[in-house]
Amino acid sequence: MMLLTGYTSKKELKECIGQPLQYEETSFHYLYYGGEPEYKANGSFVGARRPHLLGGGREFFAKITMKNNLISKVE
């Protein structure tokens, strides 16, 4: 599983280091059964832009590291 990001490119996401993440939670178990969310206020997870789901932009995948609800690193 991975989060869907609200950025049109990985470059745009990298330019937002130090800001809160724009995302859409995609964890089925979290959304419907109360399981763990994909988003972590502190830690790493995979985020993606999927144009065929969200429209516009280019497809990309990124490892996103968060600290205190702010983007600290994008790989």
N, C-alpha and C positions, 0 to 999 in steps of 0.2 A: 504494500500500500504506500501511497505517497500523497502529499498535499498538492492541491492545485494552487499555483501562485497567481497573483493579480498583476504580473509584470509581463510586458510584451517581448522581453529578451533577457538573457542572462546578464548582459552588460547593464541594463536598467536595474536589475536586482542588485548587482554589485555596487552601483552608485548609491543605493539606499542603505549601505552599512551604517549602523548607528541609529536606525529608525525602526519602528515596529513593522512587522511583516504583514503584507496584504495577502490573505490566503482564504481558501475554502476547505474546510475539513472534509475528508473523504472516507474516514474509517467507518465502515458499515456497522461494526460492532459497537463503536462509540455512539454513533447517531441513533441506532435503534435498540441497542441492548445495554447501554451504560458501560461499555468496556473502556479501554484506554484510548485517548485521542492520539492522532499522529503528531499534532503540534506539541512542542515542549518549550516552556518558557526558558529553560536552561538545558542545553544539550543539542544534539544533532539529529537531523532527519533529512529525507529526500523530498525535494519539491520539484514540480514540473509545470510547464506551460503546455497545454494540449489544445491547439487551435481548433481541432474538430469538435471539441466539447465547449470551448469558451468563445470561439471566433477570434479572428485577427491574430497578429503577432506570429512569431516563429516558435516551433517546438523546441524545448530544451529541458534538460534535467540538471539539477544541481544539489549538492550536499550543502545544507544550510546549517550553520551553527548559531545558536541563540544564547545570549547572556542577559538576564533580567528583562526578558521580553523585547530585546533589541537585537537586530541582526549584527553578529560580530564577525562572521566569516562566510564566504561563498566560494565553493569549489566546483 
